[in-house]
């Protein structure tokens, strides 16, 4: 299957690995650096501003990608990212050592990463066939997790002592991405020529996106499922820290934070070990059944976590939601291609970025409600999220079956 993929897709998967690697090795640890330099009170609003600006930039990047083509946006965006990484290296060197200048380049690089993301994601749809997309998104998800693991290890081991070397290395990787985009990537997308490009008509495409009822259902379903995953860094993180004081494991005693770290490591390891294997095992099963089963296992696994203090049960629950994650995520991602107009792909993908931000908002609300909502009620909430997500998926597929060829359904 990999050999049958379009060369653009192989290049895109490689680029995504290195782009995600550079982000993971640098950005999370820079937040710690800024807290030390500016203080937590000042850093919080700065990070929040970065998130808001990044989303706005992603909308603009999606617009430019649909209007001028994927390659042009990717090349210019990655070239500017390279310049930002060079600027960060200079600002973080002993010659200048300016935390303010480092944040400015960090801020700009974050915006540029968001701006090129819709074009990056659009290539997966542009150059793939419907029957390839489940495999393609499974492979992309597997590669992304691998880059996160490697990037986290590199950042964790080298950030404190070798910040300058890490920033310079990141700049070289970014330049390599620029090189491959310029020489190897082919842009087969043909922008739709419009008679007017006035500023007043600039956001017309996004009006179309917002009016797409099926896409909005898809977005809500995505927010509901992703919000469960983000509970590991919100409600569940506090729950484990507060309630799991001493958990015996062989000859060791673990606290709640250590247990959470082990469960997250288990999730990542299972994704890497079983991601591609599980796809082969489930080839003969209807994708619709896999979607519903995956969401069910995903929500059930998370529902067990807040109500169990037994370590073995927590490990089983993590395995449960990980299997569900591996089943539903590729199908969820492939479904998007059936919901969007070809000439607005990047703009749809930019708005789809609200999935993460909506899930992050639910996570923040769950933290605020920690002292009010009991673990039992939280478990019920997780199950309800799964039921609602399945309801929206079922509604979407039912309407798609009426007007489009069945792409998510196995031929009988």
PEFEN-V682578 format. One line per field, one symbol per residue. phi: phi as a letter, one per 30 degrees, with the letter a starting at -180 (. if undefined). psi: psi as a letter, one per 30 degrees, with the letter a starting at -180 (. if undefined). burial: + if it has 16 or more other C-alpha atoms within 10 Angstrom, else -. Layout:
BEGIN
phi->???
psi->???
burial->???
END
This chain:
BEGIN
phi->.dddddeedddddddddddddddddcddddddeddddcjddddedddddddddddddddddddddddcjddddddddddddedddddddddcdddchcddddddddeddddddddcdededddddecbcedcdddddddddddddddddddddddddcddcbeddddddddddddddeedddccdcccdceddcdbbdedcdceddddddddddddddddddddddddddddcbedddedddccdbcdbhccbccddddddddddeeddddddceddddddcddceddddddddddddddddddedcbcdddddddddddddeddddceddedddeddccdedbedddddddddedddddddddddddcedccdedddddddddedddddedddddddddddbbddccbddd
psi->eeffkkeeeeeeeeeeeeeeeeeefeeeffeeeeeeefleeeeeeeeeeeeeeeeeeeeeeeeeefefleeeeeeeeeeeeeeeeeeeeeeflfeehjeeeeeeeeeeeeeeeeefeeeeeeeeeeglleffeeeeeeeeeeeeeeeeeeeeeeeeefeefheeeeeeeeeeeeeeeeeeeeeekkjfkjkkklekhlefgegeefeeeffjeeeeeeeeeeeeeefeefffgceeeeeeeefiejjkjcglkkleeeeeeeeeeeeeeeeeefeeeeeefgefkkfeeeeeeeeeeeeeeefeefgkgkeeeeeeeeeefeeeefeeeeeeefeeffflkefgeeeeeeefffeeeeeeeeeeeeefgefekleeeeeeeeeeeeeeeeeeeeeeeeeeffflkjfgkkk.
burial->----+--++++++-+++++++++++++-+++-++--------+------++-+++-+++++++++++-+++++++++++++++++++++++++-----+-+++-++++++++++++++++++++++-+----++++++++++++++++++++-++---+---++-++++++-++++++--+---+---+-+-------------++--+----+++++++++++++++++++-+++++++---+--+------++++-++--++-+++++++--++--+-------++-++++++++++++++++++---+--++-++++++++++++++++++++++++-+++++++++++++++++++-+++-++--+----+--++-++++++++++-++--++--+------++----
END
